[in-house]
């Protein structure tokens, strides 16, 4: 129930008016009731005034709390937005760095692969050079020492001359040095003497066995000189 200021003033005046009556007329029940009613009005008015002040204070406190919460919420939102922006920026930076790193790794792989290929090719070339160098040394030694295992043979149409196998072997070795093969002499042949210690007599028409014997002896002696068996293909002999 709402009590106006005017009604409150009237109640106070009535109470001031009735208090002397209470002292002088103690047996008047109507006056007592009026006093009690006036007092009750004052109490209610004071209580309602206090409640009004409390509600105003509560409203003020709630409004202040709301403003504080709004401010804190705005601050939190701004902080989160800034943090998210920073996080996205860091993620983008990391992604760019990873992309750059992947490019560098790919480039390094290509360089490593190329270097490995170059190294393998270089090693292959060195190996080939070493093999060729050893081949030349072997052929040089064979060329110088061909006379130590030389034998004599005849050629068709040349009955007065005994030829030395070392001369023909040196010609073969020279072709080997050039990376080529060398033709066998199809007119050469070898026939044993009666005591098997040299070529026999001259044959104007030697049989194929004599020619084959000469070819086999030439190939075997070259094998002994160079340390490997040469390759024979029909009438041509090769280093390998």
Secondary structure in CASP SS format (residue, H / E / C, confidence):
PFRMAT SS
TARGET T0000
AUTHOR 0000-0000-0000
METHOD secondary structure of the structure
MODEL  1
X C 1.00
X C 1.00
X C 1.00
X C 1.00
X H 1.00
X H 1.00
X H 1.00
X H 1.00
X H 1.00
X H 1.00
X H 1.00
X H 1.00
X H 1.00
X H 1.00
X H 1.00
X H 1.00
X H 1.00
X H 1.00
X H 1.00
X H 1.00
X H 1.00
X H 1.00
X H 1.00
X H 1.00
X C 1.00
X C 1.00
X C 1.00
X C 1.00
X H 1.00
X H 1.00
X H 1.00
X H 1.00
X H 1.00
X H 1.00
X H 1.00
X H 1.00
X H 1.00
X H 1.00
X H 1.00
X H 1.00
X H 1.00
X H 1.00
X H 1.00
X H 1.00
X H 1.00
X H 1.00
X H 1.00
X H 1.00
X H 1.00
X H 1.00
X H 1.00
X H 1.00
X H 1.00
X H 1.00
X H 1.00
X H 1.00
X H 1.00
X H 1.00
X H 1.00
X H 1.00
X H 1.00
X H 1.00
X H 1.00
X H 1.00
X H 1.00
X H 1.00
X H 1.00
X H 1.00
X H 1.00
X H 1.00
X H 1.00
X H 1.00
X H 1.00
X H 1.00
X H 1.00
X H 1.00
X H 1.00
X H 1.00
X H 1.00
X H 1.00
X H 1.00
X H 1.00
X H 1.00
X H 1.00
X H 1.00
X H 1.00
X H 1.00
X H 1.00
X H 1.00
X H 1.00
X H 1.00
X H 1.00
X H 1.00
X H 1.00
X H 1.00
X H 1.00
X H 1.00
X H 1.00
X H 1.00
X H 1.00
X H 1.00
X H 1.00
X H 1.00
X H 1.00
X H 1.00
X H 1.00
X H 1.00
X H 1.00
X H 1.00
X H 1.00
X H 1.00
X H 1.00
X H 1.00
X H 1.00
X H 1.00
X H 1.00
X H 1.00
X H 1.00
X H 1.00
X H 1.00
X H 1.00
X H 1.00
X H 1.00
X H 1.00
X H 1.00
X H 1.00
X H 1.00
X H 1.00
X H 1.00
X H 1.00
X H 1.00
X H 1.00
X H 1.00
X H 1.00
X H 1.00
X H 1.00
X H 1.00
X H 1.00
X H 1.00
X H 1.00
X H 1.00
X H 1.00
X H 1.00
X H 1.00
X C 1.00
X H 1.00
X H 1.00
X H 1.00
X H 1.00
X C 1.00
X C 1.00
X E 1.00
X E 1.00
X E 1.00
X E 1.00
X C 1.00
X C 1.00
X E 1.00
X E 1.00
X E 1.00
X E 1.00
X E 1.00
X E 1.00
X E 1.00
X H 1.00
X H 1.00
X H 1.00
X H 1.00
X H 1.00
X H 1.00
X H 1.00
X H 1.00
X H 1.00
X H 1.00
X H 1.00
X H 1.00
X H 1.00
X C 1.00
X C 1.00
X C 1.00
X C 1.00
X E 1.00
X E 1.00
X C 1.00
X C 1.00
X C 1.00
X C 1.00
X E 1.00
X E 1.00
X C 1.00
X C 1.00
X E 1.00
X C 1.00
X C 1.00
X C 1.00
X C 1.00
X C 1.00
X C 1.00
X E 1.00
X C 1.00
X C 1.00
X C 1.00
X C 1.00
X C 1.00
X C 1.00
X C 1.00
X C 1.00
X H 1.00
X H 1.00
X H 1.00
X H 1.00
X H 1.00
X H 1.00
X H 1.00
X H 1.00
X H 1.00
X H 1.00
X H 1.00
X H 1.00
X H 1.00
X H 1.00
X H 1.00
X H 1.00
X H 1.00
X H 1.00
X H 1.00
X C 1.00
X C 1.00
X C 1.00
X C 1.00
X E 1.00
X E 1.00
X E 1.00
X C 1.00
X C 1.00
X E 1.00
X E 1.00
X E 1.00
X C 1.00
X C 1.00
END
